[in-house]
Amino acid sequence: MKKILVTGGAGFLGSHLCSRLLDEGNEVICLDNYFTGSKRNVLPLLDNPYFELVRHDVTMPYFIEVDEIYNLACPASPIHYQVNPIKTIKTSVMGAINMCGLAKRIKAKILQASTSEVYGDPQIHPQTEDYWGHVNPIGPRSCYDEGKRCAESLMMNYNLQNDVRIKIIRIFNTYGPHMNPLDGRVVSNFVVQALTGKDITVYGDGLQTRSFQYVDDLIEAMIRMMNTPDDFMGPVNVGNPNQFSMLELANEVLDITGSSSKIVHLPAPQDDPEQRQPDISLAKEKLNGWEPKVQLREGLEKTVAYFDSMLQRGELKL
Ligand SMILES: NC(=O)c1ccc[n+]([C@@H]2O[C@H](COP(=O)([O-])OP(=O)(O)OC[C@H]3O[C@@H](n4cnc5c(N)ncnc54)[C@H](O)[C@@H]3O)[C@@H](O)[C@H]2O)c1
């Protein structure tokens, strides 16, 4: 049994990770300040004696003895990370410093949840890990993009300078149950709009494409990455390379929900990348042949079922 710290563990991805780590027989400490996460996401885990929930902000040091740290704490959607951009930078940068400092002191292994946003508005498609990105350092997304880039740099330098065992994964657009319905992310937006009979809002012409990874595929890759040999640190892209346009996604959601919502178009936000697509060759090679297994239709059906049950229980407050 390993003792594992998950920062941001009450969030969308963190809650799935905590649950999977417990299923594998580990002891899990979930640390969160509940900015975008919620106790509701980890409610079913609270009865497990090997699960501990701690309210804490990663911008402050935290001391504990663990074997592994998954550092996920950070708001992930523009709506939330732009509420307080300075705090977003602090969360990424000071969070990484505090968690790497802890890993150094207790000789734990640490995995950083980085993002495809480090590639900015990429000029090559698909993106491979050796692409340095095309980021606007003063744009409205920079608090997130540059914070995450700095966190990657911190990880690498804690390894170089202090031999901390580090792992970096660059997560591409992921969806599934436990997404925050107020996040403004495209999948949760479309699903909630369809379920509540509201117009489906597509930004721009809707022809811009995105890749959509189901959460279970990501969690599998995260755990495999943590278990790779110490000399493999990444960064490694983890995403689903299949591309869908916003209009295709909207129509798929309409089909699953049977909703009569109409599709309407709104202006595209500033710095919204036209396209982002992972090259996952490295993940396949280094993570024991890992590749995404869940098709969009299947993942969307599970996501619709989740939001529908929230709606039935009156928990979907918009
Ligand atoms: N979901 C995606 O598609 C995606 C894509 C790329 C990267 N990521 C990264 O994965 C991680 C998890 O993302 P998510 O989608 O689960 O988002 P999320 O917002 O659901 O989860 C983030 C969690 O971190 C917590 N948090 C935020 N600031 C904190 C702080 N200062 N101290 C302690 N806790 C704090 C939030 O309350 C929340 O529970 C993030 O680091 C995000 O950047 C996610």
The ligand as a MOL file (V3000), in Angstrom:
LIG
                    3D

  0  0  0     0  0            999 V3000
M  V30 BEGIN CTAB
M  V30 COUNTS 44 48 0 0 0
M  V30 BEGIN ATOM
M  V30 1 N -9.7710 18.9810 -17.5710 0
M  V30 2 C -8.9560 19.2210 -18.5570 0
M  V30 3 O -9.3500 19.1160 -19.7260 0
M  V30 4 C -7.5190 19.6110 -18.2910 0
M  V30 5 C -6.6840 19.8360 -19.3840 0
M  V30 6 C -5.3630 20.1910 -19.1600 0
M  V30 7 C -4.8680 20.2650 -17.8880 0
M  V30 8 N -5.6790 20.0490 -16.8260 0 CHG=1
M  V30 9 C -5.1040 20.2010 -15.4940 0
M  V30 10 O -5.5380 19.1690 -14.6370 0
M  V30 11 C -5.7090 19.6720 -13.3140 0
M  V30 12 C -7.1090 19.3580 -12.8280 0
M  V30 13 O -8.0450 19.9790 -13.7030 0
M  V30 14 P -9.6070 19.7320 -13.5830 0
M  V30 15 O -10.1490 19.7050 -14.9480 0
M  V30 16 O -9.8700 18.6240 -12.6640 0 CHG=-1
M  V30 17 O -10.0560 21.1290 -12.9560 0
M  V30 18 P -10.8870 21.4210 -11.6300 0
M  V30 19 O -11.0490 22.9020 -11.5780 0
M  V30 20 O -12.1130 20.5880 -11.5870 0
M  V30 21 O -9.9070 20.9190 -10.4970 0
M  V30 22 C -8.9060 21.7110 -9.9300 0
M  V30 23 C -8.9640 21.5120 -8.4320 0
M  V30 24 O -7.9330 22.2800 -7.8240 0
M  V30 25 C -8.4750 22.9660 -6.7100 0
M  V30 26 N -7.6620 24.1700 -6.4840 0
M  V30 27 C -7.5800 25.2770 -7.2650 0
M  V30 28 N -6.7120 26.1520 -6.7260 0
M  V30 29 C -6.2330 25.5810 -5.5950 0
M  V30 30 C -5.3300 25.9970 -4.5900 0
M  V30 31 N -4.7260 27.1880 -4.6670 0
M  V30 32 N -5.0870 25.1620 -3.5680 0
M  V30 33 C -5.6990 23.9530 -3.4800 0
M  V30 34 N -6.5800 23.5120 -4.3860 0
M  V30 35 C -6.8360 24.3150 -5.4320 0
M  V30 36 C -9.8950 23.2810 -7.0980 0
M  V30 37 O -10.7450 23.5590 -6.0240 0
M  V30 38 C -10.2830 22.0030 -7.8340 0
M  V30 39 O -10.7940 21.0390 -6.9620 0
M  V30 40 C -5.4080 21.1620 -13.3670 0
M  V30 41 O -4.0930 21.3780 -12.9400 0
M  V30 42 C -5.5580 21.4920 -14.8310 0
M  V30 43 O -4.7340 22.5710 -15.1900 0
M  V30 44 C -7.0070 19.7300 -17.0020 0
M  V30 END ATOM
M  V30 BEGIN BOND
M  V30 1 1 1 2
M  V30 2 2 2 3
M  V30 3 1 2 4
M  V30 4 1 4 5
M  V30 5 2 4 44
M  V30 6 2 5 6
M  V30 7 1 6 7
M  V30 8 2 7 8
M  V30 9 1 8 9
M  V30 10 1 8 44
M  V30 11 1 9 10
M  V30 12 1 9 42
M  V30 13 1 10 11
M  V30 14 1 11 12
M  V30 15 1 11 40
M  V30 16 1 12 13
M  V30 17 1 13 14
M  V30 18 2 14 15
M  V30 19 1 14 16
M  V30 20 1 14 17
M  V30 21 1 17 18
M  V30 22 2 18 19
M  V30 23 1 18 20
M  V30 24 1 18 21
M  V30 25 1 21 22
M  V30 26 1 22 23
M  V30 27 1 23 24
M  V30 28 1 23 38
M  V30 29 1 24 25
M  V30 30 1 25 26
M  V30 31 1 25 36
M  V30 32 1 26 27
M  V30 33 1 26 35
M  V30 34 2 27 28
M  V30 35 1 28 29
M  V30 36 1 29 30
M  V30 37 2 29 35
M  V30 38 1 30 31
M  V30 39 2 30 32
M  V30 40 1 32 33
M  V30 41 2 33 34
M  V30 42 1 34 35
M  V30 43 1 36 37
M  V30 44 1 36 38
M  V30 45 1 38 39
M  V30 46 1 40 41
M  V30 47 1 40 42
M  V30 48 1 42 43
M  V30 END BOND
M  V30 END CTAB
M  END
